[in-house]
């Protein structure tokens, strides 16, 4: 054992120090290699430094995330100091179990591991469902009124808004991105750009965005679709409840039975939904299924022909093949499961490609306000990368852009362009002209994927 001098002197292997000077130890192994052995004081100092760094990391984390909104903390699976439990209706702090999760900017090595002496606990029970009515004002002068839908309070989790734990489909709650889409629809109406004659919403859920579109587009037909039959029934209830603002006649007895569960068999109710010639209707639609998409086109063609013929005093028959396509399609919060992301994105792009007007040169009118057929998608940043969606649409020959002014960050603020802290945004997909390579267009803002942000 050799103790080196504190002044670093003494050449020839560092043996010139005095053992009494308290220098660090150097052990010589049998192979003649020198191994450093820190003194107890150095060990204690290193431990103190590690504790200090840990405390600093935790302090930074608490300071940053204390500034986030309750919804943003949920999205990042990080709870604050109990405020979330106080602000969440009926939730009691649903995400409190994740409160110790460390943001990706904090090195995991700086956080002490959990004590191994803590007893294992069973998974916490999901928060109870909370009934909730969502109302959206349609703006305008004079006021256009409002639409309302009834469902459950949306709570963020990895299985789709905490509904799966209660045996319900994800569509029984209004997801946050719907508000982005609804605000954009009102803006379009203010600009006089809501003169479409056929609108289709995908993954409609309770139907908030589709109902806003239908209320603003008084001369067009709107079909609200979802892949779950129970959800489409709930959506039809929403349509019936909003029939005055939609300019529709009172619901038929069979349609009223959807809400009460009485007066008509389930099969009769479904036929009434599927064969409805009302201006606004709800239907089941599975993305990417050829038979389902063909049936949707046929139904749209028949409905549009019925409206045109009746308005001209005819019997409501006939129709042209081009009438089967939709002039605008809508969607909000359609992808959140990473395990199915690629498959769902391809099915979504195929459905839009099949049902949207085929001609890239089509315009709503000949004025300067004429716009092409388009698919508007409000996208929430969860576990599915944005490039999965945009890549699937590019593969189908679509251009896309982020709508300026419709990016929202984790603090709930709307921004002109995408930022590092973006939480949701509105995308517009249009068909690329022939001979043009599909991709991002618009205001030139480069949309970065999550991987690119954190490289």
VOPAGU-2260 file (C-alpha; in pm, 1 decimal, decimal comma):
REM VOPAGU-2260
SITE   aa  ch    i         X         Y         Z
SITE  UNK   A    0       0,0       0,0       0,0
SITE  UNK   A    1     139,4     341,5     -99,0
SITE  UNK   A    2       3,5     673,1      29,8
SITE  UNK   A    3      85,0     953,1    -211,3
SITE  UNK   A    4     184,8    1298,0     -99,8
SITE  UNK   A    5     -76,3    1570,1     -85,4
SITE  UNK   A    6     140,4    1797,6    -299,4
SITE  UNK   A    7     132,1    1545,7    -585,4
SITE  UNK   A    8     513,8    1525,5    -582,6
SITE  UNK   A    9     742,0    1226,7    -549,9
SITE  UNK   A   10     790,3    1071,1    -890,9
SITE  UNK   A   11     854,7     711,1    -971,6
SITE  UNK   A   12     508,9     569,6    -911,4
SITE  UNK   A   13     391,1     834,0    -669,3
SITE  UNK   A   14     571,9     692,4    -369,5
SITE  UNK   A   15     725,1    1012,7    -238,1
SITE  UNK   A   16     442,3    1103,1       1,7
SITE  UNK   A   17     437,3    1068,0     378,2
SITE  UNK   A   18     164,7     835,2     513,6
SITE  UNK   A   19     107,4    1087,0     790,5
SITE  UNK   A   20       1,9    1359,2     548,8
SITE  UNK   A   21    -344,7    1206,3     499,9
SITE  UNK   A   22    -317,2    1167,2     121,5
SITE  UNK   A   23    -540,4     924,2     -73,3
SITE  UNK   A   24    -452,6     555,9     -85,8
SITE  UNK   A   25    -324,7     377,2    -395,5
SITE  UNK   A   26    -338,7      -2,6    -390,3
SITE  UNK   A   27    -100,8    -204,6    -607,9
SITE  UNK   A   28    -260,7    -521,2    -745,8
SITE  UNK   A   29     -72,8    -846,0    -812,9
SITE  UNK   A   30     -52,0    -739,9   -1178,0
SITE  UNK   A   31     122,5    -420,3   -1073,9
SITE  UNK   A   32    -172,8    -194,8   -1150,9
SITE  UNK   A   33    -247,5      99,8    -922,4
SITE  UNK   A   34    -602,1     136,7    -796,0
SITE  UNK   A   35    -725,4     455,4    -634,2
SITE  UNK   A   36    -891,8     419,2    -295,7
SITE  UNK   A   37   -1066,7     737,4    -173,3
SITE  UNK   A   38   -1047,2     844,2     186,5
SITE  UNK   A   39   -1358,5     837,0     406,1
SITE  UNK   A   40   -1384,4    1213,9     387,4
SITE  UNK   A   41   -1395,4    1196,3       6,9
SITE  UNK   A   42   -1664,4     928,1      15,3
SITE  UNK   A   43   -1876,2    1140,6     246,5
SITE  UNK   A   44   -1823,9    1448,2      29,0
SITE  UNK   A   45   -1928,6    1256,5    -283,6
SITE  UNK   A   46   -2243,4    1131,5    -110,4
SITE  UNK   A   47   -2328,8    1483,3       4,1
SITE  UNK   A   48   -2277,8    1615,2    -349,5
SITE  UNK   A   49   -2505,8    1344,9    -489,9
SITE  UNK   A   50   -2774,5    1433,1    -237,8
SITE  UNK   A   51   -2741,4    1800,3    -325,5
SITE  UNK   A   52   -2777,3    1726,6    -696,8
SITE  UNK   A   53   -3083,8    1510,4    -630,0
SITE  UNK   A   54   -3245,0    1785,2    -425,4
SITE  UNK   A   55   -3173,5    2036,2    -701,1
SITE  UNK   A   56   -3325,7    1808,9    -966,1
SITE  UNK   A   57   -3640,8    1755,7    -760,6
SITE  UNK   A   58   -3665,7    2130,2    -692,2
SITE  UNK   A   59   -3638,1    2210,3   -1062,4
SITE  UNK   A   60   -3898,5    1949,6   -1144,5
SITE  UNK   A   61   -4143,2    2081,5    -884,3
SITE  UNK   A   62   -4089,4    2442,2    -991,2
SITE  UNK   A   63   -4148,4    2370,3   -1361,5
SITE  UNK   A   64   -4446,5    2144,9   -1324,0
SITE  UNK   A   65   -4611,3    2363,9   -1063,9
SITE  UNK   A   66   -4653,2    2613,9   -1348,6
SITE  UNK   A   67   -4835,5    2363,0   -1567,4
SITE  UNK   A   68   -5211,0    2346,1   -1577,7
SITE  UNK   A   69   -5389,5    2054,6   -1414,6
SITE  UNK   A   70   -5465,8    1909,0   -1757,2
SITE  UNK   A   71   -5100,2    1938,9   -1861,1
SITE  UNK   A   72   -4979,0    1760,0   -1547,8
SITE  UNK   A   73   -5219,4    1479,2   -1624,8
SITE  UNK   A   74   -5089,6    1459,6   -1979,5
SITE  UNK   A   75   -4736,3    1423,2   -1852,8
SITE  UNK   A   76   -4845,5    1182,4   -1576,0
SITE  UNK   A   77   -4703,2    1415,8   -1311,7
SITE  UNK   A   78   -4912,1    1546,1   -1022,0
SITE  UNK   A   79   -4834,7    1854,9    -820,6
SITE  UNK   A   80   -4864,7    1907,6    -447,9
SITE  UNK   A   81   -5223,7    1785,4    -425,7
SITE  UNK   A   82   -5386,0    2064,0    -623,2
SITE  UNK   A   83   -5487,6    1822,0    -893,7
SITE  UNK   A   84   -5699,9    1617,4    -659,7
SITE  UNK   A   85   -5875,0    1930,9    -546,6
SITE  UNK   A   86   -5945,2    2053,6    -898,0
SITE  UNK   A   87   -6052,9    1728,4   -1062,7
SITE  UNK   A   88   -6423,3    1657,1   -1031,4
SITE  UNK   A   89   -6486,6    1322,4    -871,4
SITE  UNK   A   90   -6133,1    1215,7    -948,2
SITE  UNK   A   91   -5969,9    1253,6    -608,2
SITE  UNK   A   92   -5631,7    1297,3    -774,1
SITE  UNK   A   93   -5655,7    1016,4   -1028,7
SITE  UNK   A   94   -5298,8    1051,2   -1139,8
SITE  UNK   A   95   -5142,6    1096,6    -794,5
SITE  UNK   A   96   -4975,7     758,7    -821,1
SITE  UNK   A   97   -4763,7     898,4   -1099,3
SITE  UNK   A   98   -4664,3    1207,3    -904,8
SITE  UNK   A   99   -4311,9    1080,7    -842,8
SITE  UNK   A  100   -4246,1    1013,2   -1207,1
SITE  UNK   A  101   -3943,6    1205,6   -1328,6
SITE  UNK   A  102   -3963,4    1419,0   -1645,9
SITE  UNK   A  103   -3733,9    1308,4   -1924,7
SITE  UNK   A  104   -3504,6    1607,1   -1864,2
SITE  UNK   A  105   -3404,8    1474,2   -1517,7
SITE  UNK   A  106   -3142,4    1197,4   -1521,5
SITE  UNK   A  107   -3284,0     883,1   -1366,7
SITE  UNK   A  108   -2950,9     818,7   -1190,3
SITE  UNK   A  109   -3000,9    1133,8    -982,2
SITE  UNK   A  110   -3324,1    1010,3    -830,4
SITE  UNK   A  111   -3306,0     773,0    -532,2
SITE  UNK   A  112   -3459,6     431,6    -599,5
SITE  UNK   A  113   -3777,7     341,3    -409,1
SITE  UNK   A  114   -3729,5     164,5     -79,7
SITE  UNK   A  115   -3736,1    -211,2    -114,1
SITE  UNK   A  116   -3899,8    -237,5     228,4
SITE  UNK   A  117   -4224,5     -78,3     108,3
SITE  UNK   A  118   -4503,1    -337,7      81,8
SITE  UNK   A  119   -4641,8    -409,5    -264,7
SITE  UNK   A  120   -4983,1    -253,8    -318,3
SITE  UNK   A  121   -5262,3    -353,9    -554,0
SITE  UNK   A  122   -5343,2    -125,0    -848,6
SITE  UNK   A  123   -5562,6     166,9    -739,6
SITE  UNK   A  124   -5926,3     159,4    -840,7
SITE  UNK   A  125   -6011,8     391,6   -1130,0
SITE  UNK   A  126   -6180,1     718,1   -1036,2
SITE  UNK   A  127   -6558,4     708,0   -1060,2
SITE  UNK   A  128   -6714,5     835,8   -1377,7
SITE  UNK   A  129   -6854,4    1186,8   -1355,8
SITE  UNK   A  130   -7149,7    1283,4   -1573,7
SITE  UNK   A  131   -7074,0    1598,5   -1769,1
SITE  UNK   A  132   -7250,6    1823,8   -2018,2
SITE  UNK   A  133   -7029,6    2008,8   -2266,2
SITE  UNK   A  134   -7170,9    2322,6   -2426,8
SITE  UNK   A  135   -7010,2    2513,1   -2713,7
SITE  UNK   A  136   -7118,1    2863,0   -2815,9
SITE  UNK   A  137   -7145,1    2914,8   -3190,8
SITE  UNK   A  138   -7065,0    3286,1   -3182,1
SITE  UNK   A  139   -7186,8    3519,3   -3453,9
SITE  UNK   A  140   -7386,2    3843,2   -3461,1
SITE  UNK   A  141   -7667,6    3793,6   -3388,7
SITE  UNK   A  142   -7571,1    3491,2   -3175,0
SITE  UNK   A  143   -7608,0    3160,9   -3353,9
SITE  UNK   A  144   -7688,6    2975,0   -3033,9
SITE  UNK   A  145   -7501,9    2676,4   -2890,9
SITE  UNK   A  146   -7479,3    2299,4   -2906,9
SITE  UNK   A  147   -7455,3    2067,5   -2605,8
SITE  UNK   A  148   -7368,5    1702,2   -2560,2
SITE  UNK   A  149   -7402,8    1482,6   -2253,0
SITE  UNK   A  150   -7146,4    1221,1   -2156,2
SITE  UNK   A  151   -6872,2    1175,0   -1898,2
SITE  UNK   A  152   -6582,4    1386,4   -1780,0
SITE  UNK   A  153   -6264,8    1307,6   -1974,0
SITE  UNK   A  154   -5970,0    1197,5   -1758,8
SITE  UNK   A  155   -5632,8    1133,5   -1920,8
SITE  UNK   A  156   -5488,0     784,8   -1909,9
SITE  UNK   A  157   -5321,9     541,9   -2148,6
SITE  UNK   A  158   -5640,2     347,7   -2222,8
SITE  UNK   A  159   -5844,5     630,7   -2361,5
SITE  UNK   A  160   -5980,1     877,2   -2113,3
SITE  UNK   A  161   -6037,8     641,0   -1818,0
SITE  UNK   A  162   -6350,4     502,2   -1985,0
SITE  UNK   A  163   -6218,6     156,3   -2069,0
SITE  UNK   A  164   -6179,1      76,7   -1699,1
SITE  UNK   A  165   -6556,1     118,7   -1666,8
SITE  UNK   A  166   -6642,8     -88,6   -1973,0
SITE  UNK   A  167   -6718,6     210,2   -2197,2
SITE  UNK   A  168   -6581,7     308,6   -2536,6
SITE  UNK   A  169   -6355,9     611,7   -2562,4
SITE  UNK   A  170   -6625,2     806,3   -2745,0
SITE  UNK   A  171   -6846,9     854,4   -2438,2
SITE  UNK   A  172   -6648,1    1164,9   -2338,6
SITE  UNK   A  173   -6553,1    1486,9   -2517,3
SITE  UNK   A  174   -6176,5    1476,0   -2578,3
SITE  UNK   A  175   -5978,8    1802,4   -2547,5
SITE  UNK   A  176   -5878,9    1846,0   -2913,2
SITE  UNK   A  177   -6243,2    1883,1   -3016,0
SITE  UNK   A  178   -6231,3    2243,7   -2899,0
SITE  UNK   A  179   -5954,3    2329,3   -3147,5
SITE  UNK   A  180   -6165,2    2193,6   -3431,7
SITE  UNK   A  181   -6484,1    2365,0   -3311,0
SITE  UNK   A  182   -6308,6    2701,8   -3284,6
SITE  UNK   A  183   -6178,2    2664,3   -3640,1
SITE  UNK   A  184   -6526,6    2581,2   -3770,8
SITE  UNK   A  185   -6666,3    2898,8   -3613,6
SITE  UNK   A  186   -6385,5    3101,1   -3772,6
SITE  UNK   A  187   -6468,6    2950,4   -4111,9
SITE  UNK   A  188   -6833,7    3040,0   -4066,9
SITE  UNK   A  189   -6738,5    3397,5   -3982,8
SITE  UNK   A  190   -6538,8    3407,5   -4308,4
SITE  UNK   A  191   -6831,3    3269,4   -4507,9
SITE  UNK   A  192   -6652,1    2943,4   -4584,0
SITE  UNK   A  193   -6903,2    2692,0   -4446,0
SITE  UNK   A  194   -7108,0    2636,2   -4760,4
SITE  UNK   A  195   -7026,7    2265,2   -4802,3
SITE  UNK   A  196   -7303,7    2033,7   -4916,7
SITE  UNK   A  197   -7173,8    1717,9   -4745,9
SITE  UNK   A  198   -6962,5    1674,9   -4431,0
SITE  UNK   A  199   -6842,2    1352,8   -4271,5
SITE  UNK   A  200   -6696,0    1327,3   -3920,5
SITE  UNK   A  201   -6480,6    1026,5   -3831,1
SITE  UNK   A  202   -6458,8     903,0   -3472,2
SITE  UNK   A  203   -6736,2    1142,8   -3372,9
SITE  UNK   A  204   -6787,9    1022,6   -3015,7
SITE  UNK   A  205   -7068,1    1230,7   -2865,7
SITE  UNK   A  206   -7062,7    1440,5   -3183,5
SITE  UNK   A  207   -6964,1    1785,6   -3056,7
SITE  UNK   A  208   -6748,4    1889,9   -3356,9
SITE  UNK   A  209   -6988,6    1739,8   -3609,6
SITE  UNK   A  210   -7285,2    1916,4   -3450,6
SITE  UNK   A  211   -7098,7    2248,7   -3460,3
SITE  UNK   A  212   -7028,5    2192,4   -3830,3
SITE  UNK   A  213   -7390,2    2097,8   -3897,2
SITE  UNK   A  214   -7521,9    2405,1   -3714,2
SITE  UNK   A  215   -7290,3    2635,6   -3909,2
SITE  UNK   A  216   -7345,8    2466,4   -4246,5
SITE  UNK   A  217   -7721,5    2505,5   -4269,2
SITE  UNK   A  218   -7752,5    2394,7   -4633,7
SITE  UNK   A  219   -7542,5    2079,1   -4618,5
SITE  UNK   A  220   -7582,8    1724,2   -4499,3
SITE  UNK   A  221   -7366,8    1599,2   -4213,4
SITE  UNK   A  222   -7296,9    1237,0   -4124,2
SITE  UNK   A  223   -7135,8    1168,0   -3787,2
SITE  UNK   A  224   -6964,5     828,1   -3766,8
SITE  UNK   A  225   -6794,8     613,2   -3506,7
SITE  UNK   A  226   -6675,1     254,2   -3490,3
SITE  UNK   A  227   -6879,9     173,0   -3178,8
SITE  UNK   A  228   -7253,9     122,8   -3214,2
SITE  UNK   A  229   -7331,5     234,0   -2859,0
SITE  UNK   A  230   -7140,7     555,7   -2923,5
SITE  UNK   A  231   -7336,7     627,2   -3242,3
SITE  UNK   A  232   -7657,9     581,5   -3044,7
SITE  UNK   A  233   -7530,6     834,8   -2789,3
SITE  UNK   A  234   -7441,8    1065,9   -3077,4
SITE  UNK   A  235   -7792,7    1033,1   -3218,9
SITE  UNK   A  236   -7925,0    1138,1   -2878,7
SITE  UNK   A  237   -7704,6    1447,8   -2910,3
SITE  UNK   A  238   -7847,5    1516,7   -3256,5
SITE  UNK   A  239   -8204,0    1486,8   -3128,1
SITE  UNK   A  240   -8134,3    1715,0   -2832,6
SITE  UNK   A  241   -7987,6    1983,6   -3061,2
SITE  UNK   A  242   -8246,9    1958,2   -3338,4
SITE  UNK   A  243   -8372,3    2318,6   -3294,2
SITE  UNK   A  244   -8030,8    2477,4   -3353,3
SITE  UNK   A  245   -7970,3    2231,6   -3638,2
SITE  UNK   A  246   -8293,2    2339,3   -3808,3
SITE  UNK   A  247   -8428,5    1983,5   -3802,3
SITE  UNK   A  248   -8775,9    1851,1   -3736,0
SITE  UNK   A  249   -8850,8    1684,1   -3405,6
SITE  UNK   A  250   -8705,1    1334,5   -3369,3
SITE  UNK   A  251   -8919,3    1039,4   -3474,0
SITE  UNK   A  252   -9054,4     800,0   -3212,7
SITE  UNK   A  253   -8793,6     540,3   -3305,3
SITE  UNK   A  254   -8515,2     794,5   -3265,9
SITE  UNK   A  255   -8650,2     905,4   -2929,4
SITE  UNK   A  256   -8638,4     542,0   -2824,5
SITE  UNK   A  257   -8260,9     551,8   -2860,1
SITE  UNK   A  258   -8251,3     784,2   -2557,9
SITE  UNK   A  259   -8522,4     615,5   -2350,1
SITE  UNK   A  260   -8453,1     255,2   -2446,8
SITE  UNK   A  261   -8826,6     201,5   -2494,5
SITE  UNK   A  262   -9070,3     187,3   -2779,9
SITE  UNK   A  263   -8855,0      18,7   -3044,4
SITE  UNK   A  264   -8635,5    -284,8   -3074,7
SITE  UNK   A  265   -8260,6    -232,1   -3109,2
SITE  UNK   A  266   -8263,5    -353,9   -3468,6
SITE  UNK   A  267   -8541,9    -109,1   -3556,9
SITE  UNK   A  268   -8348,1     173,7   -3396,5
SITE  UNK   A  269   -8033,9      85,8   -3593,8
SITE  UNK   A  270   -8228,4      74,7   -3921,3
SITE  UNK   A  271   -8379,9     412,5   -3843,9
SITE  UNK   A  272   -8032,3     553,4   -3783,0
SITE  UNK   A  273   -7879,0     399,6   -4094,0
SITE  UNK   A  274   -8164,8     488,8   -4327,5
SITE  UNK   A  275   -8235,9     834,1   -4193,7
SITE  UNK   A  276   -8282,8    1104,0   -4456,0
SITE  UNK   A  277   -8244,6    1378,5   -4196,0
SITE  UNK   A  278   -7988,9    1646,1   -4270,9
SITE  UNK   A  279   -7778,2    1527,3   -3977,1
SITE  UNK   A  280   -7742,7    1160,6   -3886,3
SITE  UNK   A  281   -7518,8     919,6   -3694,6
SITE  UNK   A  282   -7384,9     595,0   -3837,5
SITE  UNK   A  283   -7137,4     319,0   -3763,5
SITE  UNK   A  284   -6827,9     322,2   -3986,8
SITE  UNK   A  285   -6518,6     103,0   -3963,5
SITE  UNK   A  286   -6212,6     265,3   -4119,8
SITE  UNK   A  287   -6053,7      89,4   -4414,7
SITE  UNK   A  288   -6330,0    -169,3   -4461,7
SITE  UNK   A  289   -6425,3    -169,4   -4830,6
SITE  UNK   A  290   -6787,2    -277,6   -4778,6
SITE  UNK   A  291   -6845,8     -15,4   -4509,0
SITE  UNK   A  292   -6694,8     264,4   -4716,3
SITE  UNK   A  293   -6890,2     163,3   -5027,0
SITE  UNK   A  294   -7212,5     159,0   -4826,1
SITE  UNK   A  295   -7131,9     504,2   -4686,7
SITE  UNK   A  296   -7085,8     642,6   -5039,5
SITE  UNK   A  297   -7412,8     487,1   -5154,9
SITE  UNK   A  298   -7599,6     626,7   -4855,8
SITE  UNK   A  299   -7453,2     973,1   -4908,7
SITE  UNK   A  300   -7539,5     962,2   -5276,9
SITE  UNK   A  301   -7897,4     859,1   -5199,0
SITE  UNK   A  302   -7938,5    1121,3   -4926,5
SITE  UNK   A  303   -7804,6    1404,3   -5143,5
SITE  UNK   A  304   -8021,7    1291,3   -5435,5
SITE  UNK   A  305   -8323,0    1275,7   -5203,1
SITE  UNK   A  306   -8263,9    1630,1   -5084,6
SITE  UNK   A  307   -8212,5    1764,1   -5435,5
SITE  UNK   A  308   -8518,6    1582,9   -5574,4
SITE  UNK   A  309   -8748,6    1680,7   -5288,6
SITE  UNK   A  310   -8641,1    2044,9   -5314,1
SITE  UNK   A  311   -8736,3    2030,0   -5681,7
SITE  UNK   A  312   -9072,5    1866,0   -5610,0
SITE  UNK   A  313   -8965,5    1512,1   -5697,0
SITE  UNK   A  314   -8986,8    1184,7   -5508,0
SITE  UNK   A  315   -8638,9    1172,6   -5369,9
SITE  UNK   A  316   -8477,8     914,4   -5599,0
SITE  UNK   A  317   -8179,0     902,7   -5832,9
SITE  UNK   A  318   -7827,7    1027,9   -5776,1
SITE  UNK   A  319   -7487,9    1058,4   -5940,9
SITE  UNK   A  320   -7175,8     866,8   -5847,2
SITE  UNK   A  321   -6984,0    1185,5   -5767,3
SITE  UNK   A  322   -7251,7    1271,6   -5511,2
SITE  UNK   A  323   -7124,0     986,0   -5297,2
SITE  UNK   A  324   -6809,2    1178,3   -5204,0
SITE  UNK   A  325   -6784,4    1431,8   -4921,4
SITE  UNK   A  326   -6662,2    1788,1   -4961,9
SITE  UNK   A  327   -6514,3    1805,1   -4610,6
SITE  UNK   A  328   -6419,6    1547,3   -4349,1
SITE  UNK   A  329   -6346,4    1607,3   -3980,9
SITE  UNK   A  330   -6173,8    1425,0   -3696,5
SITE  UNK   A  331   -6037,2    1497,1   -3347,7
SITE  UNK   A  332   -5819,8    1287,9   -3114,8
SITE  UNK   A  333   -5831,4     984,0   -3341,4
SITE  UNK   A  334   -5502,6     818,6   -3242,8
SITE  UNK   A  335   -5365,5     755,3   -2894,5
SITE  UNK   A  336   -5270,9     385,3   -2880,3
SITE  UNK   A  337   -4906,1     336,2   -2988,2
SITE  UNK   A  338   -4953,3     -37,9   -3036,6
SITE  UNK   A  339   -5210,4      24,6   -3310,3
SITE  UNK   A  340   -5084,3     359,5   -3436,0
SITE  UNK   A  341   -4943,9     254,5   -3775,4
SITE  UNK   A  342   -5236,0      26,4   -3855,3
SITE  UNK   A  343   -5494,6     287,9   -3755,9
SITE  UNK   A  344   -5314,9     567,7   -3943,8
SITE  UNK   A  345   -5315,3     364,7   -4265,7
SITE  UNK   A  346   -5684,6     276,8   -4223,5
SITE  UNK   A  347   -5767,8     640,9   -4152,0
SITE  UNK   A  348   -5579,9     763,9   -4460,0
SITE  UNK   A  349   -5746,0     498,3   -4677,1
SITE  UNK   A  350   -6090,7     600,3   -4552,9
SITE  UNK   A  351   -6030,0     968,4   -4623,9
SITE  UNK   A  352   -5882,3     883,8   -4965,2
SITE  UNK   A  353   -6189,4     675,5   -5049,9
SITE  UNK   A  354   -6463,2     912,1   -4931,1
SITE  UNK   A  355   -6324,2    1262,0   -4996,0
SITE  UNK   A  356   -6384,5    1426,6   -5335,7
SITE  UNK   A  357   -6131,1    1277,3   -5574,1
SITE  UNK   A  358   -6045,3    1575,0   -5794,8
SITE  UNK   A  359   -5754,8    1782,3   -5651,8
SITE  UNK   A  360   -5871,3    2078,4   -5861,1
SITE  UNK   A  361   -6221,4    2081,6   -5710,1
SITE  UNK   A  362   -6311,7    2407,7   -5537,2
SITE  UNK   A  363   -6612,8    2500,9   -5328,6
SITE  UNK   A  364   -6687,7    2793,4   -5558,8
SITE  UNK   A  365   -6524,4    3011,0   -5821,6
SITE  UNK   A  366   -6456,8    3306,7   -5593,0
SITE  UNK   A  367   -6130,9    3385,4   -5417,1
SITE  UNK   A  368   -6269,6    3209,2   -5110,3
SITE  UNK   A  369   -6302,0    2882,2   -5297,6
SITE  UNK   A  370   -6121,6    2603,4   -5116,6
SITE  UNK   A  371   -6042,0    2239,9   -5203,5
SITE  UNK   A  372   -6192,7    1929,7   -5048,8
SITE  UNK   A  373   -6009,4    1877,1   -4720,2
SITE  UNK   A  374   -5978,5    1664,8   -4410,7
SITE  UNK   A  375   -5936,8    1861,2   -4088,6
SITE  UNK   A  376   -5773,3    1668,2   -3803,5
SITE  UNK   A  377   -5719,3    1797,6   -3450,1
SITE  UNK   A  378   -5422,4    1597,0   -3318,2
SITE  UNK   A  379   -5330,0    1559,0   -2951,7
SITE  UNK   A  380   -4970,1    1485,9   -2852,2
SITE  UNK   A  381   -4979,1    1161,4   -2659,1
SITE  UNK   A  382   -4799,3     834,7   -2728,6
SITE  UNK   A  383   -4831,4     842,4   -3108,8
SITE  UNK   A  384   -4578,9    1044,2   -3307,5
SITE  UNK   A  385   -4722,4    1297,5   -3550,8
SITE  UNK   A  386   -4509,2    1159,3   -3834,0
SITE  UNK   A  387   -4706,6     831,8   -3820,3
SITE  UNK   A  388   -5020,8    1020,2   -3925,1
SITE  UNK   A  389   -4863,8    1254,0   -4179,3
SITE  UNK   A  390   -4661,3     970,2   -4333,0
SITE  UNK   A  391   -4973,2     760,6   -4388,5
SITE  UNK   A  392   -5145,3    1049,0   -4569,3
SITE  UNK   A  393   -4842,8    1132,9   -4779,8
SITE  UNK   A  394   -4845,2     769,5   -4889,0
SITE  UNK   A  395   -5200,0     827,5   -5014,3
SITE  UNK   A  396   -5105,0    1138,7   -5211,5
SITE  UNK   A  397   -5207,6    1409,3   -4962,9
SITE  UNK   A  398   -5042,2    1738,6   -4882,1
SITE  UNK   A  399   -5072,8    1860,5   -4524,6
SITE  UNK   A  400   -5011,0    2169,4   -4317,1
SITE  UNK   A  401   -5046,1    2291,2   -3961,2
SITE  UNK   A  402   -5320,1    2554,6   -3952,8
SITE  UNK   A  403   -5165,3    2880,3   -3837,9
SITE  UNK   A  404   -5291,2    2997,4   -3500,5
SITE  UNK   A  405   -5423,1    2654,6   -3404,1
SITE  UNK   A  406   -5132,3    2516,1   -3202,4
SITE  UNK   A  407   -5183,5    2484,1   -2828,1
SITE  UNK   A  408   -4906,8    2430,7   -2572,2
SITE  UNK   A  409   -4908,2    2243,6   -2241,7
SITE  UNK   A  410   -4992,5    2569,8   -2063,3
SITE  UNK   A  411   -5320,0    2597,7   -2257,0
SITE  UNK   A  412   -5202,0    2891,7   -2467,8
SITE  UNK   A  413   -5269,5    2917,6   -2842,3
SITE  UNK   A  414   -4961,2    2989,7   -3052,6
SITE  UNK   A  415   -4914,9    3079,5   -3418,2
SITE  UNK   A  416   -4668,3    2796,8   -3479,3
SITE  UNK   A  417   -4557,7    2474,3   -3318,9
SITE  UNK   A  418   -4324,0    2513,9   -3021,9
SITE  UNK   A  419   -4117,3    2277,1   -2811,8
SITE  UNK   A  420   -4402,9    2253,4   -2561,3
SITE  UNK   A  421   -4681,2    2195,7   -2813,9
SITE  UNK   A  422   -4966,1    1985,3   -2684,6
SITE  UNK   A  423   -5218,4    1980,3   -2968,9
SITE  UNK   A  424   -5256,6    2124,4   -3317,7
SITE  UNK   A  425   -5491,4    2136,0   -3613,2
SITE  UNK   A  426   -5388,3    1973,3   -3941,9
SITE  UNK   A  427   -5534,8    2026,1   -4288,6
SITE  UNK   A  428   -5498,9    1748,5   -4549,5
SITE  UNK   A  429   -5569,2    1813,7   -4918,7
SITE  UNK   A  430   -5503,8    1609,0   -5230,1
SITE  UNK   A  431   -5174,5    1685,8   -5404,2
SITE  UNK   A  432   -5194,5    1790,8   -5765,9
SITE  UNK   A  433   -5087,7    1532,0   -6019,8
SITE  UNK   A  434   -4712,9    1521,7   -6065,5
SITE  UNK   A  435   -4650,1    1695,6   -5730,6
SITE  UNK   A  436   -4476,0    1504,0   -5454,1
SITE  UNK   A  437   -4706,5    1505,6   -5151,6
SITE  UNK   A  438   -4574,7    1649,7   -4826,5
SITE  UNK   A  439   -4592,2    1949,4   -4596,4
SITE  UNK   A  440   -4714,1    2275,3   -4747,4
SITE  UNK   A  441   -4852,1    2601,5   -4611,9
SITE  UNK   A  442   -4680,0    2867,7   -4407,5
SITE  UNK   A  443   -4340,1    2694,8   -4413,8
SITE  UNK   A  444   -4334,0    2595,2   -4049,6
SITE  UNK   A  445   -4138,7    2274,3   -4012,5
SITE  UNK   A  446   -4331,7    2034,0   -3796,5
SITE  UNK   A  447   -4093,7    1824,7   -3590,5
SITE  UNK   A  448   -4163,8    1481,8   -3450,5
SITE  UNK   A  449   -4116,1    1403,8   -3084,0
SITE  UNK   A  450   -3794,0    1216,2   -3164,3
SITE  UNK   A  451   -3655,0    1521,5   -3342,5
SITE  UNK   A  452   -3739,2    1746,7   -3049,1
SITE  UNK   A  453   -3541,8    1539,6   -2802,5
SITE  UNK   A  454   -3238,3    1441,2   -3012,3
